[in-house]
Amino acid sequence: MTMATLVPPTPDRRASVSSLLTRRVTAKRPIHWRLDRDWLLLYRPVSRVIPRTRLLDLSRQNARLDGLMKFACLPGLRVEVRAEIPLDAELDLERQIDATVRGFDRACAALRRMALKPAPAQTSEPDAEPSGPENELAVLCSEIGVGFTTRDDGALSVELPGAVGVCGRARLEQPSGAARGFRAELDLGECGGLGPESLEALGVLLLAASATVRLGRAVVRSGPDGEVAGVEVHWPGGVNPQALEHALGALAAAGRFFGREVNALRDQSVARAYLDPAALRH
C-alpha cells in the first residue's frame, strides 16, 4: 500500500527542504544540496584523497549503505557521498531527509573505517522472502507495462527498456515488510581474473557511473563464482509506480552506458588507456 504524497508543491519546495535540513545538519558536518526540477540532490565532498587503487573498495561499500546513499567520483577523482531523491515519487520528505542525514554520517564513518583497513569482499545475503502471493512489485510492473518473469527464488526478472544482452534484465525483490521498500539490481560484469590495472580502472569507472546515473549506485558484491560489478537501486519506504519507473530507468541507463565498458576493461591495454591522467581529468 502506498503512502500519501507529502512532498510540497514546487513553489514551496526550496523553503521546505532548507528548513528540514537546517534543523538536522551541523556546521561541522555540512550537506550541500540543490533542486533540479523534480529532484533533490544532496552531496558531501570527501576531504581526504582516495588512491585510485582503493576506489573499487568504495563500490564494495556502496553495497552496504542505507537506502539512496552512495559514493561517487567526479572528474579529477574527486569523491563525494551522495543521495538523489526524486520528488515526483510518493514519499514522506521529512522522513526521507531524516534517513538521508543519518546515511551521510554512516557513510563517512564507513570511509574512516576503510582508511584503516581494506574493505572485505561483499558477502552474499540470503534471498529475502517476497511480500506474499500477490507480489506488489509484480502488480506494479504490470501497471507500468514492464515485462517480467518470476525467478526460482521468488524475485522478479524484469526486462529493462532499451537494454539488451547481459544488461537487459534486472533482479527485483521486495523484502517482507513494506517499510523496507524494494531493491533492483543489474549485473554489469564479473570481476574475477582481472589484473591490477583492470581492477584499478574498474574502480574509477564504477564510481563515475554512480556520479552519472541518478538514483543508481555502482556496487561490487559476491556472486556464485566470485565478485560481480553491478548497479542497484535500494528504494526505502513505500512502493509506488513512479519510484519503480525511476529505479528501472536508472538501471537501464547504467546498462546502456557502462555495461560494455565494464567488460572492455578486462583488456589491460584498454585499462591503461582509461587510466591515462589526461583521460581522468574529463
C-alpha positions in Angstrom: 0.0 0.0 0.0 1.4 3.4 -1.0 1.5 6.4 1.3 0.1 9.8 0.5 2.3 12.2 -1.3 3.8 14.6 1.3 6.2 16.5 -1.0 5.2 20.1 -1.0 4.2 21.8 -4.3 7.0 23.1 -6.5 7.0 26.8 -5.3 7.3 25.7 -1.6 10.0 23.0 -2.1 13.1 25.2 -1.6 11.9 26.7 1.7 10.7 23.3 2.9 13.9 21.5 2.1 16.0 24.3 3.6 14.0 24.2 6.8 14.2 20.4 7.1 18.0 20.3 6.5 18.8 23.3 8.7 17.3 21.5 11.7 19.3 18.4 11.1 22.7 19.3 9.7 25.6 20.8 11.7 28.3 23.2 10.6 30.9 20.5 11.3 29.2 18.0 9.0 27.6 20.1 6.2 25.5 18.7 3.5 25.2 20.6 0.2 22.0 20.4 -1.8 20.2 21.8 -4.8 16.9 21.3 -6.5 16.9 20.3 -10.2 13.3 20.1 -11.5 11.8 17.2 -9.7 15.0 16.0 -8.0 16.6 16.9 -4.6 20.3 16.4 -5.0 22.4 16.2 -1.8 26.2 15.7 -1.6 29.1 16.0 0.8 32.7 16.1 -0.7 35.2 13.7 0.8 38.1 15.8 2.1 40.8 13.1 2.0 42.4 11.9 -1.2 41.4 8.3 -2.0 44.1 6.5 -4.0 42.9 5.0 -7.3 43.8 1.6 -6.1 41.2 1.9 -3.3 38.3 3.2 -5.4 36.9 -0.3 -6.0 36.5 -0.6 -2.2 34.1 2.3 -2.3 31.8 0.3 -4.7 32.0 -2.6 -2.2 31.0 -0.1 0.5 28.1 1.1 -1.7 26.6 -2.4 -1.4 26.4 -1.9 2.4 25.0 1.7 2.5 21.5 2.5 3.6 18.7 3.5 1.1 19.7 6.0 -1.5 23.2 6.7 -0.3 26.2 6.2 -2.5 29.9 7.0 -3.0 30.5 8.7 -6.4 33.6 10.0 -8.2 33.7 13.2 -10.3 36.4 14.2 -12.9 39.7 14.6 -11.3 39.0 11.7 -8.9 37.1 13.9 -6.5 35.0 11.6 -4.3 31.6 12.6 -2.9 29.0 11.0 -0.7 25.6 11.5 -2.5 21.9 10.9 -2.4 19.4 11.8 -5.1 15.7 11.9 -4.1 13.0 12.0 -6.9 10.3 14.4 -5.6 7.7 13.2 -8.1 7.5 9.8 -6.4 5.3 9.3 -3.4 7.3 9.7 -0.3 7.4 11.4 3.1 10.0 14.1 2.5 10.7 14.7 6.2 11.3 11.0 6.9 13.4 10.6 3.9 15.6 13.6 4.8 16.0 12.2 8.3 17.2 8.9 6.9 19.5 10.6 4.4 21.2 12.8 7.0 21.8 9.6 9.1 23.0 7.9 5.9 25.6 10.6 5.2 27.1 10.2 8.7 27.2 6.4 8.4 28.8 6.6 5.0 31.5 8.9 6.3 32.1 6.6 9.3 32.5 3.7 6.9 35.0 5.7 4.9 37.0 6.3 8.1 37.0 2.6 8.9 38.1 1.8 5.3 41.1 4.1 5.7 42.3 1.8 8.5 42.0 -1.5 6.5 40.7 -2.6 3.1 37.0 -3.4 2.8 36.3 -7.1 2.6 34.5 -8.5 -0.3 30.8 -8.2 -0.1 29.3 -11.4 1.2 26.1 -12.8 -0.2 22.9 -12.3 1.8 20.1 -14.8 1.9 17.4 -14.1 -0.6 14.5 -12.2 1.1 11.1 -13.6 1.2 8.7 -12.0 -1.3 5.9 -9.9 0.2 3.2 -12.5 -0.5 1.5 -14.5 -3.2 0.2 -11.2 -4.8 3.6 -9.6 -5.0 3.2 -5.9 -5.0 6.1 -5.4 -7.4 4.5 -7.8 -9.9 1.3 -5.7 -9.8 3.2 -2.5 -10.3 5.3 -3.9 -13.2 2.1 -4.9 -15.0 0.6 -1.4 -14.2 3.6 0.4 -15.8 3.8 -2.0 -18.7 7.2 -3.7 -17.9 7.6 -7.4 -18.8 8.8 -9.8 -16.1 9.1 -13.4 -15.1 9.3 -14.9 -11.6 12.6 -16.5 -10.7 13.0 -19.7 -8.6 14.0 -17.6 -5.6 10.7 -15.6 -5.8 12.3 -12.4 -7.1 11.3 -10.9 -10.4 13.4 -10.9 -13.5 12.5 -7.6 -15.2 13.0 -6.5 -18.8 14.8 -3.2 -19.0 13.7 -0.7 -21.7 16.4 -0.2 -24.4 18.9 -2.6 -22.8 20.0 -5.9 -24.3 22.2 -8.8 -23.5 23.7 -9.3 -20.1 22.4 -5.8 -19.2 18.9 -6.5 -20.4 17.3 -7.9 -17.3 17.3 -6.8 -13.7 16.6 -8.6 -10.5 13.8 -7.0 -8.5 12.7 -8.0 -5.0 10.6 -6.7 -2.1 11.7 -7.9 1.3 8.9 -8.8 3.7 7.6 -5.6 5.4 6.5 -2.8 3.1 8.5 -0.3 5.1 11.7 -1.8 3.7 10.9 -0.8 0.1 12.4 -2.7 -2.8 15.8 -3.5 -4.3 16.5 -3.5 -8.0 19.9 -5.0 -9.2 21.6 -5.3 -12.6 24.8 -7.2 -13.2 27.4 -5.5 -15.4 30.2 -8.0 -15.4 32.4 -10.3 -13.4 35.5 -9.1 -11.6 37.3 -12.4 -11.3 40.6 -12.9 -13.1 41.2 -9.1 -13.7 44.7 -7.8 -13.5 45.7 -4.9 -11.2 45.3 -2.3 -13.9 41.9 -3.6 -14.9 40.7 -3.6 -11.2 42.0 -0.1 -10.8 40.3 1.2 -13.9 37.1 -0.7 -12.9 37.1 1.2 -9.6 37.3 4.5 -11.4 34.6 3.6 -13.9 32.1 2.3 -11.4 32.3 5.4 -9.2 31.9 7.5 -12.4 28.7 5.5 -13.1 27.5 6.4 -9.6 28.1 10.0 -10.3 26.4 9.9 -13.8 23.2 7.8 -13.2 20.8 9.4 -10.8 19.4 7.1 -8.1 21.6 4.2 -9.2 24.8 3.3 -7.3 27.5 1.0 -8.7 28.3 -1.9 -6.4 30.7 -4.8 -6.2 29.2 -7.8 -4.4 29.8 -11.5 -4.1 28.4 -13.8 -6.8 28.3 -17.6 -7.2 31.7 -17.6 -9.0 33.4 -14.6 -7.3 32.8 -10.8 -7.2 30.4 -9.2 -9.6 30.2 -5.5 -10.6 26.7 -4.1 -11.0 24.4 -1.3 -10.3 21.5 -1.2 -7.9 18.7 1.0 -6.5 17.6 0.4 -2.9 14.3 2.3 -2.6 13.3 2.9 1.1 9.7 3.2 2.2 6.5 2.7 0.3 6.5 1.2 -3.2 4.8 3.2 -5.9 4.8 3.3 -9.7 7.0 6.5 -10.0 9.7 5.0 -7.7 9.7 1.8 -9.7 9.9 3.6 -13.0 12.8 5.7 -11.8 14.7 2.7 -10.5 14.3 0.6 -13.7 15.2 3.7 -15.8 18.4 4.1 -13.7 19.4 0.5 -14.2 18.7 0.7 -18.0 20.8 3.8 -18.3 23.7 2.2 -16.4 23.5 -0.9 -18.6 23.5 1.1 -21.8 26.3 3.4 -20.9 28.6 1.3 -18.8 27.9 -2.4 -19.5 30.2 -2.7 -22.5 32.9 -0.6 -20.7 33.0 -2.8 -17.7 33.8 -5.8 -19.9 36.2 -3.9 -22.1 38.4 -3.1 -19.1 39.3 -6.8 -18.9 41.8 -5.9 -21.6 44.9 -4.5 -19.8 45.7 -2.1 -22.7 42.2 -0.7 -22.6 42.6 -0.3 -18.8 45.9 1.5 -19.2 44.4 3.9 -21.7 41.4 4.6 -19.4 43.7 5.4 -16.5 45.8 7.9 -18.5 45.8 11.1 -16.4 44.6 13.2 -19.4 41.5 10.9 -19.7 40.7 11.1 -16.0 40.6 14.9 -15.9 37.4 14.9 -18.1 
